[in-house]
Amino acid sequence: MGKSFRLKKGFDIQLVGEAAKEIQEIPASEIFAVKPPDYLGVTPKLTVKVGSEVLVGDSLFYDKKRPDINFPSPVSGEVVEIVRGAKRVVLEIRILADKEQKSSSVSLPSDLTPSSIKEAILKGNLWSVFKQRPFAKIASPEDQPKAIFVSTFNSAPLAPDLDFVISQDQAGFDKGLEVLNILSEGKLNIGKHAESSLSVNVGDVHTFSGPHPAGNVGVQIHHISPVRPGDLVWHLDAQDVILLGKFFTDGQYHPERIIALTGSEVKDPKYLKLKIGQSLKPVFEGISDEDVRYIQGNVLTGDTSHAEDFLSFYISQLTVIPEGAHSEFLGWLLPSTSKLSLSRTFFSWLMPKKKYDLDTNTHGEERAFVVSGQYEKVLPMNIMPVQLLKSIMAKDIERMEALGIHELAEEDLALCEFVCTSKIDVQQILREGLDLLEEEG
């Protein structure tokens, strides 16, 4: 039986450049690239070399620490380049796609059980769709989580409307939820917006309302079934549920994504149908390279990209906004209605529904880390964020655990970083704390 939650803390950043509900299919590029850095904490060990021929779904590399977790090719073709960085770290595996695509296939079990589902997913090289809390990394197939969570709405700035996205393949989504419900042994929890019309027939459906980050799966986990030391939960993105559902329909990997192309620098924001690893050059065509920031993801948590990049694995949104590499005369001293403020510093607080054309300017440099009460106003979790961050900086593991680090991922504290007058790199500090906690076991 699901519960209803009305969250009051948080903040919706209203930006111009929302995607119109129309889908354009972008033709596949000649070159695709799979990027091992997309998968946090994975040490890649290549299973291919330059000249290797691969099919859709074939393994390109596996995790050296967990050899049973492999990562698939989104296309069939020839491996033409291995791009390496410092210390010969693999950055990209580039593939020249065949004109006619061919897929490898996995024999699906006739009787779906938790063990047979795990075995099929591992054979299909799709285990990377599962993430876990704590640590917000790819889950281990050897573990048994206390529950699996799926959020069916995204409240981040300009985020895709997941009701619209899921409606494009409701059957795949339903099949994916059916598989997850069996895998979780009936402990599947689904977060749904209170105003959503989405139909869900399995699992416990919980409704949420309120400002961002209400759509974050971490916030939903906190309110439904908090993660304590020793606990383990898994979660998936909504489009990965569809990917899983398609796989358990025909035994093949379907690497399609519906991507929201957003931002004030985009002339015609809309939804695009792309393949994972596809070149983004035709997507960003027509956008000036001068003084713009390309982002894979949203403006709070996305990664800086460029016009020649390739679509990363977990991405469902692309954003283009102005760069902010400039100074402003008198800065915040000048009264204005065009600047966003969570306080009453500017008159814009009188217009809560106004949409803003913001750039990347941080309006200041890092300074003393003080207790201001700002973080608590935008974090709808029973956690003391400032004390937690200071315990991470002091490398006090016991205090980190006592203050709830197990429940968090970077996206959960992204708004704290946005409102921080001290310009503290909150998300980076949290990641360092999670990595330290994992290293110490």
Beta strands, then each sheet from edge to edge (+ up, - down):
strand 1: 4-6
strand 2: 20-25
strand 3: 31-34
strand 4: 44-46
strand 5: 53-54
strand 6: 59-63
strand 7: 70-72
strand 8: 77-84
strand 9: 90-97
strand 10: 131-133
strand 11: 137-138
strand 12: 147-151
strand 13: 188-193
strand 14: 204-209
strand 15: 233-236
strand 16: 256-262
strand 17: 270-275
strand 18: 292-296
strand 19: 303-304
strand 20: 317-322
sheet 1: 1+ 14+ 13+ 12+ 15+ 10- 11+
sheet 2: 2+ 17+ 16- 20- 18+ 19-
sheet 3: 3+ 9- 8+ 5-
sheet 4: 4+ 6- 7+
end
